[in-house]
Amino acid sequence: FSSRGIGLPCSTTQGKMSVLKLFNKFAGESLVPSSLSLMHSPPDAQNMSEVSLSPMEISTFRIRLRWT
């Protein structure tokens, strides 16, 4: 039994990620930060394509997807 070639390659993006890449079969129409209850968005909220996540923090976003 050889352990070479087993495992997943790891890389870091310093907490930044493209959320729309997670949904391959969908086209992203909007991604907006929101409160944890999803009832409120900041007044200056803008449509985003990339989010920055901090370790040990909870972030919520309202996302609208379209089937492609």
C-alpha positions as a printed Julia matrix, in Angstrom:
68×3 Matrix{Float64}:
   0.0    0.0     0.0
   1.51   3.28   -1.1
   0.38   6.61    0.36
   1.69   8.66   -2.55
  -0.99  10.4    -4.59
  -3.61  10.13   -1.86
  -5.23  13.24   -0.45
  -6.48  16.6    -1.57
  -4.29  19.54   -2.58
  -4.64  22.45   -0.16
  -4.21  26.15   -0.8
  -5.14  29.36    0.94
  -6.87  32.45   -0.36
  -6.53  34.49    2.84
 -10.26  34.13    3.54
 -11.43  35.39    0.13
 -13.62  33.16   -1.97
 -15.78  33.41   -5.05
 -19.18  32.18   -3.89
 -20.59  31.88   -7.4
 -17.94  29.25   -8.24
 -19.55  27.0    -5.61
 -22.71  26.79   -7.72
 -21.48  25.44  -11.07
 -24.88  24.76  -12.63
 -26.33  28.14  -11.72
 -25.72  31.71  -12.83
 -25.46  34.18   -9.98
 -27.74  37.18  -10.24
 -26.94  38.8    -6.89
 -25.01  38.27   -3.66
 -25.64  40.82   -0.9
 -24.51  40.76    2.76
 -27.36  40.41    5.23
 -28.14  40.16    8.94
 -28.18  36.71   10.55
 -31.99  36.69   10.36
 -31.82  37.61    6.62
 -34.34  40.37    7.33
 -32.0   43.36    6.99
 -29.17  44.4     4.69
 -26.79  47.28    5.38
 -27.89  50.54    3.7
 -24.68  50.61    1.65
 -24.9   46.91    0.65
 -23.74  46.24   -2.9
 -23.86  43.23   -5.17
 -20.67  41.2    -4.63
 -18.95  38.37   -6.47
 -16.21  37.65   -3.93
 -16.54  37.55   -0.15
 -13.94  37.75    2.59
 -14.54  35.43    5.55
 -12.83  35.73    8.93
 -12.02  32.63   11.02
 -14.5   31.86   13.81
 -17.01  34.44   12.49
 -20.5   33.88   11.11
 -21.44  35.74    7.93
 -24.73  35.64    6.06
 -25.5   36.62    2.51
 -28.66  36.79    0.44
 -28.0   35.07   -2.89
 -30.15  34.87   -6.01
 -29.31  32.13   -8.51
 -30.69  31.26  -11.93
 -30.59  27.76  -13.46
 -28.42  27.71  -16.6
